[in-house]
Amino acid sequence: HLFRSKQTVFGDNNTQHVTEKRYYYDNDKHLLLSRVATDNSDGTTQMIITKYTGDYDNVVSTSPDAMVKAMAYMQSTNQISKPLETQVWLKKNSIFSIRSAKLNSYGLGNKAARMDAQFSEPTTSGASIVTSYITASGKFMRDTRYIRDVSLNKYSSEGLLTDFQPTSGERISVLYGYNKSLPIAKAVNATSDQIFHTSFEEPLEGNSTLGDSKTGDRSKTNGFI
C-alpha cells in the first residue's frame, strides 16, 4: 500500500507549490483506501473519506431494506471495493468544514447489485459530520441533508444503464449497439421501451444465416464468397 507521496511544482521566480498526501487504510476487514489527507503549501489540509459496504454494521441479507440487501449481496460476491459514501473536508486555521458529500444507493436487479440513485449534500450544510448508518432492524438511514441528484431507473440484461432521470430534468434513455457494448442513441423524455433503432451496420439484424448482413432487413444471404 502507498502511505505517503509528495509533489513539488516549480513556478516562476523560484516559487514552489508543495503538496503532500497521506493515505490511510482504517478497516482491517477490507484494507481499502479509507482516507486521503492532502497538505497544501497554504497551510490548509483536505481530507477525502470513503466508505464501503464493510464500513457499516448490521449488513444482513435478511434485511427488509433494499439498500442493505444489495450491500449484503455485494459482500457475498466480493464486490467490496465499490464506494458507497465519499466526503470531502477542508481544514483551515484548525477549523474543519465539509466541502462535499456523495452517496451511491444500490438495489438488487437481474441477480446483481445495481446502483439505483446518487445523492449529494450541499456545501452549505455546515461543519457537522455526515452520518449514514444501518439500524439494528436492518434499515439504511441516509443523512437527512442528502439530496437526490439522479435516479437510475433501468438496466439491460447485460448490466448497461438504459433509463435514468436527473432530479431537475427529463427522463433520458440510452440504446446500445456494437454487440450491445457502446451507446449509439439517446432519447429525452421517453423510456427505453418507447424508442426503437435499427442500423445497417449492426450484425444479426438482417436475414443472413451467417449473421454478416449489413443492410438491414433485406440483404444477400449465406455470405459473400
C-alpha positions as CSV (number, residue, x, y, z in Angstrom):
1,H,0.0,0.0,0.0
2,L,1.0,3.6,-0.7
3,F,1.2,5.6,2.6
4,R,2.7,8.9,1.6
5,S,3.5,11.0,-1.5
6,K,5.0,14.4,-2.2
7,Q,4.7,16.6,-5.3
8,T,6.6,19.9,-5.8
9,V,5.6,22.2,-8.7
10,F,8.2,24.9,-9.6
11,G,6.9,28.2,-10.9
12,D,8.4,31.5,-12.0
13,N,10.8,33.4,-9.7
14,N,11.8,30.1,-8.0
15,T,8.3,29.7,-6.4
16,Q,7.3,26.3,-5.3
17,H,4.0,24.7,-4.6
18,V,4.3,21.6,-2.4
19,T,1.6,19.1,-2.0
20,E,2.0,16.2,0.4
21,K,-0.6,13.3,0.6
22,R,-1.1,10.8,3.4
23,Y,-3.0,7.6,2.7
24,Y,-4.9,5.6,5.4
25,Y,-6.4,2.1,5.4
26,D,-8.5,2.2,8.5
27,N,-10.6,-1.0,8.2
28,D,-8.8,-4.3,8.7
29,K,-11.8,-6.1,7.2
30,H,-11.0,-4.9,3.7
31,L,-7.8,-2.7,3.8
32,L,-9.3,-0.4,1.1
33,L,-8.3,3.2,0.9
34,S,-10.3,5.0,3.6
35,R,-8.8,8.5,3.8
36,V,-6.6,10.7,1.8
37,A,-5.2,13.8,3.5
38,T,-3.6,16.4,1.3
39,D,-1.4,19.1,3.0
40,N,-1.1,22.2,0.9
41,S,1.5,24.9,0.9
42,D,-1.0,27.5,2.1
43,G,-1.5,25.6,5.4
44,T,-4.8,24.0,4.5
45,T,-5.5,20.3,4.6
46,Q,-8.1,18.5,2.5
47,M,-9.4,15.2,3.7
48,I,-11.3,12.7,1.4
49,I,-13.1,10.0,3.3
50,T,-14.5,6.9,1.5
51,K,-16.9,4.3,3.0
52,Y,-17.6,0.9,1.6
53,T,-20.0,-1.9,2.4
54,G,-17.7,-3.3,5.1
55,D,-17.7,0.0,7.0
56,Y,-21.3,-0.4,8.1
57,D,-22.7,-2.5,10.8
58,N,-25.9,-4.7,10.6
59,V,-25.4,-5.6,6.9
60,V,-27.5,-8.8,6.6
61,S,-29.2,-10.4,3.6
62,T,-32.4,-10.9,5.5
63,S,-33.0,-7.2,5.9
64,P,-36.2,-5.8,4.5
65,D,-34.3,-2.8,3.2
66,A,-33.4,-2.9,-0.5
67,M,-30.2,-1.0,0.0
68,V,-29.0,-3.3,2.9
69,K,-29.9,-6.4,0.8
70,A,-27.8,-5.1,-2.0
71,M,-24.9,-4.4,0.3
72,A,-25.1,-7.9,1.7
73,Y,-25.1,-9.3,-1.8
74,M,-22.1,-7.2,-2.7
75,Q,-20.2,-8.5,0.3
76,S,-21.1,-12.1,-0.5
77,T,-19.9,-11.8,-4.1
78,N,-16.8,-9.9,-3.2
79,Q,-17.9,-6.6,-4.7
80,I,-16.4,-4.8,-1.7
81,S,-14.4,-2.1,-3.5
82,K,-17.4,-0.1,-4.7
83,P,-17.6,3.2,-2.8
84,L,-20.9,4.0,-1.1
85,E,-20.1,7.3,0.5
86,T,-17.5,9.9,-0.2
87,Q,-16.9,13.1,1.9
88,V,-14.5,15.9,1.3
89,W,-13.4,18.1,4.2
90,L,-11.2,21.1,4.4
91,K,-9.1,22.1,7.5
92,K,-8.2,25.8,7.7
93,N,-6.9,27.6,10.8
94,S,-7.8,24.5,12.8
95,I,-11.4,24.6,11.7
96,F,-12.9,21.7,9.7
97,S,-15.7,22.4,7.2
98,I,-17.4,20.0,4.8
99,R,-16.9,20.7,1.1
100,S,-19.0,18.0,-0.5
101,A,-20.5,14.6,0.2
102,K,-21.9,11.9,-2.1
103,L,-23.8,8.7,-1.6
104,N,-24.4,5.9,-4.1
105,S,-27.6,3.9,-3.5
106,Y,-27.9,0.3,-4.6
107,G,-30.6,-2.2,-5.2
108,L,-30.9,-5.8,-6.4
109,G,-32.0,-6.5,-10.0
110,N,-31.3,-9.3,-12.5
111,K,-29.4,-11.2,-9.8
112,A,-26.9,-8.3,-9.5
113,A,-26.4,-5.2,-7.3
114,R,-27.2,-2.1,-9.4
115,M,-26.8,1.5,-8.5
116,D,-30.3,3.0,-8.4
117,A,-29.7,6.5,-7.3
118,Q,-27.0,9.1,-6.5
119,F,-27.3,11.7,-3.7
120,S,-25.2,14.7,-2.8
121,E,-25.0,17.1,0.1
122,P,-24.9,20.9,-0.4
123,T,-21.7,22.6,0.9
124,T,-23.9,24.9,2.9
125,S,-24.9,22.1,5.3
126,G,-22.4,23.1,8.0
127,A,-19.4,21.5,9.6
128,S,-21.1,18.6,11.3
129,I,-20.1,15.1,10.3
130,V,-22.2,13.4,7.6
131,T,-23.7,10.3,9.2
132,S,-25.5,7.5,7.4
133,Y,-26.0,4.2,9.2
134,I,-27.9,0.9,9.4
135,T,-30.3,0.4,12.3
136,A,-30.4,-2.7,14.4
137,S,-33.5,-3.8,12.5
138,G,-31.6,-3.5,9.2
139,K,-32.8,-0.2,7.7
140,F,-30.4,2.1,5.9
141,M,-30.7,5.6,7.2
142,R,-29.3,8.3,4.9
143,D,-28.0,11.5,6.4
144,T,-31.1,13.8,6.3
145,R,-29.1,16.5,4.4
146,Y,-28.6,14.3,1.3
147,I,-30.5,15.4,-1.8
148,R,-31.2,13.1,-4.7
149,D,-29.3,14.1,-7.8
150,V,-30.3,11.3,-10.2
151,S,-32.5,8.2,-10.3
152,L,-31.0,5.2,-12.3
153,N,-34.3,3.5,-13.3
154,K,-33.5,0.6,-15.5
155,Y,-30.6,-1.6,-16.7
156,S,-30.4,-4.1,-19.6
157,S,-29.8,-7.8,-19.1
158,E,-26.1,-7.1,-19.8
159,G,-26.0,-4.6,-16.9
160,L,-25.9,-1.5,-19.1
161,L,-27.8,1.6,-17.8
162,T,-30.8,2.3,-20.2
163,D,-33.0,4.7,-18.3
164,F,-32.2,7.5,-15.8
165,Q,-33.6,10.8,-14.7
166,P,-31.9,13.8,-13.1
167,T,-34.0,15.2,-10.3
168,S,-34.2,18.6,-12.1
169,G,-34.6,17.2,-15.6
170,E,-36.4,14.9,-18.0
171,R,-36.1,11.2,-18.2
172,I,-33.3,10.0,-20.5
173,S,-33.0,6.7,-22.3
174,V,-30.0,5.1,-24.0
175,L,-29.8,2.4,-26.7
176,Y,-26.6,0.4,-27.3
177,G,-25.0,-1.1,-30.4
178,Y,-21.8,-2.8,-31.4
179,N,-22.9,-6.0,-29.8
180,K,-24.5,-4.1,-27.0
181,S,-21.2,-2.6,-25.8
182,L,-21.4,1.1,-26.7
183,P,-24.2,3.7,-26.6
184,I,-25.4,4.7,-30.1
185,A,-28.6,6.7,-29.4
186,K,-30.1,8.9,-26.6
187,A,-33.7,10.0,-26.2
188,V,-35.0,12.7,-23.9
189,N,-38.5,12.4,-22.3
190,A,-39.0,8.8,-23.3
191,T,-38.4,5.4,-21.7
192,S,-36.1,2.9,-23.5
193,D,-39.1,0.7,-24.4
194,Q,-40.8,3.6,-26.2
195,I,-38.0,4.1,-28.7
196,F,-36.7,1.9,-31.5
197,H,-33.5,1.7,-33.5
198,T,-32.3,-0.3,-36.5
199,S,-28.9,0.0,-38.2
200,F,-27.4,-1.3,-41.5
201,E,-24.1,-1.6,-39.6
202,E,-25.3,-3.8,-36.8
203,P,-24.8,-7.6,-37.1
204,L,-27.7,-10.1,-36.6
205,E,-30.3,-7.5,-37.8
206,G,-30.5,-8.9,-41.4
207,N,-31.7,-12.2,-42.8
208,S,-28.2,-13.8,-43.5
209,T,-27.9,-17.1,-41.7
210,L,-24.2,-16.3,-41.1
211,G,-25.1,-13.1,-39.3
212,D,-22.9,-11.0,-41.6
213,S,-25.6,-8.8,-43.3
214,K,-25.0,-5.1,-43.2
215,T,-28.1,-3.7,-45.0
216,G,-30.9,-4.1,-42.5
217,D,-33.8,-6.5,-43.1
218,R,-33.1,-7.3,-46.7
219,S,-29.6,-8.5,-47.8
220,K,-27.8,-11.2,-49.7
221,T,-27.9,-14.4,-47.6
222,N,-25.2,-17.0,-46.9
223,G,-22.2,-14.8,-47.1
224,F,-20.3,-13.1,-49.9
225,I,-17.8,-15.8,-51.1
